[in-house]
């Protein structure tokens, strides 16, 4: 990828900030409505291995148990989602939509019989995708992003294990695993490292490039 392509790929646009901001604001609006109108939205959360609990795959990321729970998710959500839309804008929506659905389904399959709510599964999805996608692509800019992410949020990885009571480690683990899976699936999409001529599939170390322009062929 040359400098011109890099500039085009990593060009800033308002959606890099707007989409994460609107998403986080929507979470706070849902929380305010629930508290202000004395609603009980936890019943719409993900409840494993029940048909009714499947609706939580779509609804649970928007439901939180309290201000602390929501606040702890809001900042990493905004930062990681902004990174996703800046560095992987061409596949950002696919990663989000497929990631939420698949990690929710995996949680539904493996989790304990309880209501699982909160956007922390999405946080782990984004953390995992950005971390491993940079490493898999071996592109210096994305590797740098991976290192920043591991520096900021590396301690989160402990919470994919059942080490804290009342925390849906199953949701964290599901988001983490699906993030890795999507990083592998979409490794050829989005930013790619510069490919040197000896890495080209049409290059032969003994004969040079095997492909040629027919107009330059000698009669």
C-alpha positions in Angstrom: 0.0 0.0 0.0 1.6 3.3 -1.1 1.3 6.7 0.6 -1.6 7.8 -1.6 -3.6 4.6 -0.9 -2.8 4.9 2.8 -4.1 8.5 2.8 -7.3 7.3 1.1 -7.8 4.3 3.4 -7.2 6.1 6.6 -8.9 9.4 5.7 -10.9 10.8 8.7 -14.6 11.2 8.3 -17.3 12.4 10.7 -18.8 8.9 11.0 -15.7 7.8 12.8 -16.8 9.8 15.8 -20.6 10.2 15.1 -21.5 6.5 14.9 -19.8 5.5 18.2 -21.1 8.6 19.9 -24.7 8.0 18.8 -24.4 4.4 19.8 -23.2 5.2 23.3 -25.8 8.0 23.7 -28.5 5.6 22.7 -27.4 3.2 25.5 -27.7 6.1 28.0 -31.1 7.0 26.7 -32.4 3.5 27.1 -31.0 3.4 30.6 -32.7 6.8 31.4 -36.0 5.6 30.0 -35.9 2.4 32.0 -35.2 4.3 35.3 -37.5 7.2 34.6 -40.5 5.1 33.7 -39.8 2.3 36.2 -39.5 -0.3 33.4 -37.8 -3.7 33.9 -35.9 -4.4 30.8 -33.7 -7.1 32.2 -36.4 -9.6 31.2 -35.5 -8.8 27.6 -31.9 -9.8 28.2 -30.3 -13.0 26.9 -31.4 -16.1 28.7 -29.5 -19.2 27.6 -31.1 -22.3 25.9 -34.6 -20.9 25.9 -36.5 -19.8 22.8 -37.7 -16.7 24.5 -34.1 -15.9 25.6 -33.0 -15.6 21.9 -34.5 -12.1 21.8 -31.7 -11.1 24.1 -29.2 -11.5 21.3 -30.5 -8.3 19.8 -31.7 -6.5 23.0 -29.1 -7.4 25.7 -26.3 -5.0 24.5 -28.6 -2.1 25.2 -29.6 -3.1 28.7 -27.5 -2.4 31.8 -27.9 -3.1 35.5 -26.8 0.3 36.7 -24.8 3.5 36.1 -21.5 1.9 37.0 -22.1 -1.0 34.6 -23.1 1.4 31.8 -20.2 3.8 32.4 -17.6 1.0 32.4 -18.8 0.0 29.0 -19.3 3.4 27.5 -15.7 4.6 27.3 -14.1 1.5 25.8 -17.1 1.2 23.4 -16.5 4.7 22.1 -12.8 4.3 21.8 -12.8 0.8 20.2 -15.7 1.5 17.9 -14.0 4.7 16.7 -10.9 2.7 16.0 -12.9 0.1 14.1 -14.6 2.8 11.9 -11.3 4.6 11.2 -9.0 1.7 10.5 -11.5 -0.8 9.1 -14.3 1.4 7.8 -15.0 -0.9 4.8 -15.9 -3.8 7.0 -16.9 -2.0 10.2 -20.6 -2.6 9.9 -20.1 -6.3 9.0 -17.9 -6.8 12.0 -20.4 -5.1 14.3 -23.6 -6.8 13.0 -22.2 -10.3 12.5 -20.1 -10.0 15.7 -23.1 -9.1 17.9 -25.3 -11.8 16.4 -22.7 -14.6 16.5 -21.3 -13.7 20.0 -24.9 -13.5 21.3 -25.7 -16.9 19.8 -22.6 -18.4 21.3 -23.4 -16.9 24.7 -26.9 -18.3 24.4 -25.4 -21.8 23.8 -22.8 -21.9 26.6 -23.9 -19.5 29.3 -25.3 -20.3 32.8 -29.1 -20.1 33.3 -29.4 -16.4 34.1 -30.2 -13.1 32.3 -27.1 -11.8 30.6 -27.2 -8.1 29.8 -24.8 -5.3 28.9 -22.6 -4.2 26.0 -19.4 -5.8 27.5 -19.7 -8.6 24.9 -19.4 -6.0 22.2 -16.4 -4.4 23.9 -14.7 -7.8 23.9 -15.6 -8.4 20.3 -14.1 -5.1 19.2 -11.0 -5.5 21.5 -10.3 -9.0 20.1 -11.0 -8.1 16.4 -8.7 -5.0 16.5 -6.0 -6.8 18.4 -5.8 -9.9 16.3 -6.6 -8.3 13.0 -3.5 -6.1 13.2 -1.3 -9.1 14.0 -2.7 -11.3 11.3 -2.3 -8.6 8.6 1.2 -7.7 9.6 0.7 -4.1 8.5 2.7 -1.7 10.6 0.0 0.8 11.2 -2.5 -1.9 12.4 0.1 -3.6 14.5 0.7 -0.3 16.2 -3.1 0.0 16.8 -3.0 -3.6 18.3 -0.3 -2.6 20.7 -2.2 0.5 21.8 -5.3 -1.6 22.4 -3.5 -4.2 24.4 -1.8 -1.5 26.4 -5.1 0.2 27.2 -7.4 -2.8 27.7 -5.1 -5.8 28.0 -6.2 -6.4 31.6 -9.7 -7.1 30.4 -8.6 -10.5 29.1 -8.8 -11.9 32.7 -12.5 -11.5 32.6 -13.1 -14.1 30.0 -12.5 -16.4 32.9 -15.0 -17.0 35.8 -13.1 -15.0 38.3 -15.7 -12.5 39.4 -19.2 -13.3 40.8 -22.1 -11.8 38.9 -20.1 -11.1 35.7 -21.1 -12.7 32.5 -17.7 -14.1 31.6 -19.5 -16.3 29.0 -20.5 -13.1 27.2 -16.9 -11.8 27.4 -15.5 -15.1 26.1 -18.0 -15.3 23.3 -17.2 -11.8 22.1 -13.5 -12.5 22.4 -13.7 -15.7 20.3 -16.0 -14.2 17.7 -13.6 -11.3 17.3 -10.7 -13.6 16.6 -12.9 -15.5 14.1 -13.9 -12.3 12.2 -10.3 -11.1 12.2 -9.4 -14.3 10.4 -12.4 -14.3 8.0 -11.8 -10.6 7.0 -8.0 -10.7 6.9 -8.0 -10.1 3.2 -10.5 -7.2 3.4 -9.5 -3.6 4.3 -6.0 -2.3 4.8 -3.2 -4.6 3.6 0.6 -4.3 3.9 2.6 -3.4 0.8 3.4 -6.4 -1.3 6.9 -6.6 -2.6 7.6 -7.9 -6.1 9.2 -11.2 -4.8 5.9 -11.9 -2.9 3.8 -11.7 -6.1 2.3 -15.0 -7.1 3.2 -14.3 -10.7 6.9 -13.9 -9.9 9.4 -16.6 -10.4 12.8 -16.1 -8.8 14.6 -17.6 -11.8 12.6 -16.2 -14.6 11.1 -13.0 -13.2 7.5 -12.2 -13.7 5.6 -14.9 -15.7 2.9 -12.5 -16.8 3.6 -10.1 -19.6 1.9 -7.6 -21.9 1.0 -9.3 -25.2 1.7 -6.0 -27.0 5.4 -6.2 -25.9 5.8 -9.7 -27.1 8.4 -10.1 -29.8 7.1 -11.2 -33.2 
